């Protein structure tokens, strides 16, 4: 049995332009909005300091489930 990764992707909404964007939960550099260039998240050496509204935390899909979804 494999251990699930502790890192996640997060869907956020920019407070300035309302753009929705998926970002990594543990970034190594500042993450900016692709539309207005406002800072959405800052690295802290672990989990990011999120400066935007979090809409959803996206879960990992295991490779086994992914293969099954393609077969169906």
N, CA and C of each residue as an Amber inpcrd file, in Angstrom:
protein
   216
   0.8320000  -1.1750000   0.0000000   0.0000000   0.0000000   0.0000000
   0.8870000   1.2530000   0.0000000   0.5820000   2.1830000  -0.9020000
   1.3850000   3.4020000  -1.0110000   0.7770000   4.5220000  -0.1860000
   1.6380000   5.3760000   0.3210000   1.1920000   6.5140000   1.1130000
   0.7330000   7.6410000   0.1920000  -0.3890000   8.2430000   0.5200000
  -0.9000000   9.3830000  -0.2510000   0.0050000  10.5960000  -0.0220000
   0.2260000  11.4340000  -1.0290000   1.0250000  12.6460000  -0.8370000
   0.3150000  13.6350000   0.0840000   1.0850000  14.3700000   0.8650000
   0.4810000  15.3370000   1.7950000   0.2600000  16.6960000   1.1300000
   0.8410000  16.9010000  -0.0290000   0.6640000  18.1790000  -0.7240000
  -0.5840000  18.1240000  -1.6070000  -1.1950000  19.2730000  -1.8200000
  -2.4270000  19.3590000  -2.5930000  -2.3710000  20.5600000  -3.5350000
  -3.2250000  20.5340000  -4.5370000  -3.4570000  21.7100000  -5.3520000
  -4.6970000  22.3920000  -4.8040000  -4.7320000  23.7120000  -4.9070000
  -5.8230000  24.4940000  -4.3390000  -6.3850000  25.4010000  -5.4230000
  -7.6990000  25.4240000  -5.5490000  -8.3450000  26.3500000  -6.4870000
  -8.6600000  27.6250000  -5.7080000  -8.1340000  28.7600000  -6.1850000
  -8.3400000  30.0460000  -5.5110000  -8.9560000  31.0560000  -6.4780000
  -9.5480000  32.1060000  -5.9060000 -10.1080000  33.1980000  -6.7040000
  -9.4080000  34.4880000  -6.3080000  -8.8790000  35.1970000  -7.2930000
  -8.2090000  36.4810000  -7.0590000  -9.2290000  37.4970000  -6.5520000
  -8.8660000  38.2240000  -5.5050000  -9.7940000  39.2110000  -4.9360000
  -9.9180000  40.4610000  -5.8010000  -8.9640000  40.6930000  -6.6890000
  -9.0160000  41.8890000  -7.5410000  -9.8250000  41.6770000  -8.8120000
  -9.4820000  40.6240000  -9.5690000 -10.1020000  40.4480000 -10.8840000
 -11.0630000  39.2610000 -10.9580000 -11.1890000  38.5010000  -9.8480000
 -12.0880000  37.3330000  -9.7590000 -11.6620000  36.1590000 -10.6380000
 -10.4330000  36.1550000 -11.1260000  -9.9090000  35.0370000 -11.9050000
  -9.7520000  33.8260000 -10.9950000 -10.1590000  32.6460000 -11.4700000
  -9.9700000  31.4060000 -10.7300000  -8.7460000  30.6950000 -11.2720000
  -7.9260000  30.1880000 -10.3460000  -6.6470000  29.6120000 -10.7390000
  -6.2940000  28.4760000  -9.7870000  -5.6990000  27.4100000 -10.2990000
  -5.2110000  26.3040000  -9.4770000  -3.7570000  26.5650000  -9.1260000
  -3.4350000  26.4570000  -7.8360000  -2.0640000  26.6780000  -7.3870000
  -1.6210000  25.5020000  -6.5230000  -0.3170000  25.3200000  -6.3970000
   0.2320000  24.2600000  -5.5620000   0.2110000  24.7220000  -4.1170000
  -0.1350000  23.8370000  -3.2060000  -0.2510000  24.1840000  -1.7930000
   1.0620000  24.4390000  -1.0790000   2.1800000  23.9850000  -1.6620000
   3.5030000  24.1810000  -1.0570000   4.4550000  24.7690000  -2.0960000
   4.2110000  26.0000000  -2.5350000   5.0450000  26.5820000  -3.5920000
   6.4280000  26.9870000  -3.0680000   7.4060000  27.0030000  -3.9580000
   8.7560000  27.4320000  -3.5830000   9.0230000  28.8770000  -3.9960000
   8.0540000  29.4910000  -4.6910000   8.1840000  30.8980000  -5.0840000
   6.8130000  31.5750000  -5.0040000   6.8000000  32.8770000  -5.0940000
   5.5480000  33.6370000  -5.0350000   4.6660000  33.2670000  -6.2260000
   3.3750000  33.0520000  -5.9560000   2.4130000  32.7200000  -7.0120000
   1.5620000  33.9550000  -7.2690000   1.5300000  34.4000000  -8.5350000
   0.7740000  35.5950000  -8.8980000  -0.3870000  35.2500000  -9.8110000
  -1.4040000  36.1090000  -9.7940000  -2.5540000  35.9510000 -10.6800000
  -2.0900000  36.0980000 -12.1210000  -2.5670000  35.2120000 -12.9820000
  -2.1630000  35.2500000 -14.3830000  -2.8090000  36.4070000 -15.1440000
  -3.8680000  36.9970000 -14.5880000  -4.5720000  38.0830000 -15.2640000
  -4.0770000  39.4550000 -14.7930000  -4.1080000  39.6790000 -13.4680000
  -3.7930000  41.0300000 -12.9570000  -2.4510000  41.1270000 -12.2260000
  -1.7550000  39.9980000 -12.0780000  -0.4200000  39.9640000 -11.4710000
  -0.4070000  40.2160000  -9.9550000  -1.5510000  40.1100000  -9.2850000
  -1.6050000  40.2610000  -7.8300000  -1.0880000  38.9680000  -7.1760000
  -0.4190000  39.0870000  -6.0300000   0.1090000  37.9300000  -5.3200000
  -1.0400000  37.1120000  -4.7270000  -1.0660000  35.8130000  -5.0780000
  -2.0930000  34.9070000  -4.5690000  -1.5820000  34.0670000  -3.4060000
  -0.2750000  33.7260000  -3.4280000   0.2990000  32.8960000  -2.3740000
   1.7880000  33.1760000  -2.2410000   2.2760000  33.0500000  -1.0110000
   3.6930000  33.2480000  -0.7310000   4.2530000  31.9910000  -0.0710000
   5.4740000  31.5960000  -0.4140000   6.0750000  30.4170000   0.2180000
   6.4570000  30.7050000   1.6710000   6.4100000  29.6750000   2.5030000
   6.7950000  29.8280000   3.9130000   7.8060000  28.7720000   4.3360000
   8.2490000  27.9510000   3.3990000   9.1210000  26.8380000   3.7370000
   8.3250000  25.5620000   3.9600000   7.0380000  25.6490000   3.8460000
   6.1150000  24.5110000   3.9870000   4.8590000  24.8710000   3.2200000
   3.7350000  24.8780000   3.9100000   2.4810000  25.2530000   3.2680000
   2.4970000  26.7490000   2.9480000   1.8160000  27.1230000   1.8750000
   1.8060000  28.5100000   1.4220000   0.9400000  29.3950000   2.3090000
   1.2810000  30.6730000   2.3400000   0.4080000  31.6680000   2.9520000
  -0.5000000  32.1530000   1.8160000  -1.7620000  31.7390000   1.8390000
  -2.7070000  32.0470000   0.7730000  -3.2880000  33.4400000   1.0020000
  -3.2320000  34.2820000  -0.0370000  -3.7410000  35.6500000   0.0560000
  -4.9420000  35.8600000  -0.8460000  -5.6000000  34.7680000  -1.2310000
  -6.7740000  34.8150000  -2.0940000  -7.8430000  33.9390000  -1.4540000
  -9.0350000  33.9870000  -1.9970000 -10.1210000  33.1680000  -1.4710000
  -9.9580000  31.7260000  -1.9540000  -9.9590000  30.7940000  -1.0090000
  -9.8600000  29.3740000  -1.3550000 -11.2440000  28.8740000  -1.7330000
 -11.3540000  28.3240000  -2.9420000 -12.6250000  27.8030000  -3.4220000
 -12.7410000  26.3020000  -3.2060000 -11.6100000  25.5940000  -3.3600000
 -11.6520000  24.1410000  -3.3020000 -10.2450000  23.5960000  -3.1000000
 -10.1360000  22.5240000  -2.3330000  -8.8730000  21.7970000  -2.2060000
  -9.0070000  20.5630000  -3.0850000  -8.1610000  20.4700000  -4.0900000
  -8.2500000  19.3940000  -5.0770000  -7.5160000  18.1650000  -4.5700000
  -8.1450000  17.0170000  -4.6510000  -7.5840000  15.7590000  -4.1490000
  -6.7910000  15.0590000  -5.2450000  -5.8010000  14.2890000  -4.8310000
  -5.0240000  13.4780000  -5.7610000  -5.8740000  12.3080000  -6.2080000
  -5.7200000  11.9140000  -7.4550000  -6.3650000  10.7140000  -7.9790000
  -5.2670000   9.6750000  -8.1610000  -5.4500000   8.5320000  -7.5560000
  -4.4130000   7.4950000  -7.6690000  -4.3250000   7.0070000  -9.1090000
  -3.1710000   6.5000000  -9.4820000  -2.9670000   6.0090000 -10.8450000
  -3.9070000   4.8610000 -11.1570000  -4.1970000   4.0240000 -10.1710000
  -5.0940000   2.8990000 -10.3840000  -6.4910000   3.4010000 -10.7470000
  -7.0080000   4.3740000 -10.0040000  -8.3250000   4.9490000 -10.2990000
  -8.3140000   5.6410000 -11.6560000  -7.2030000   6.3140000 -11.9740000
  -7.1120000   7.0310000 -13.2390000  -7.1830000   6.0520000 -14.4080000
  -6.4730000   4.9280000 -14.2960000  -6.5210000   3.9250000 -15.3560000
  -7.9240000   3.3710000 -15.5160000  -8.6170000   3.1300000 -14.4220000
  -9.9770000   2.6170000 -14.4900000 -10.9220000   3.6040000 -15.1390000
 -10.7380000   4.8880000 -14.8810000 -11.6240000   5.8820000 -15.4640000
 -11.4340000   5.9660000 -16.9870000 -10.2270000   5.6980000 -17.4810000
 -10.0120000   5.7010000 -18.9210000 -10.6390000   4.4860000 -19.5940000
 -10.6430000   3.3580000 -18.8680000 -11.2090000   2.1240000 -19.4150000
 -12.7230000   2.2610000 -19.5580000 -13.3550000   2.8670000 -18.5880000
 -14.8170000   3.0170000 -18.6270000 -15.1720000   3.9640000 -19.6940000
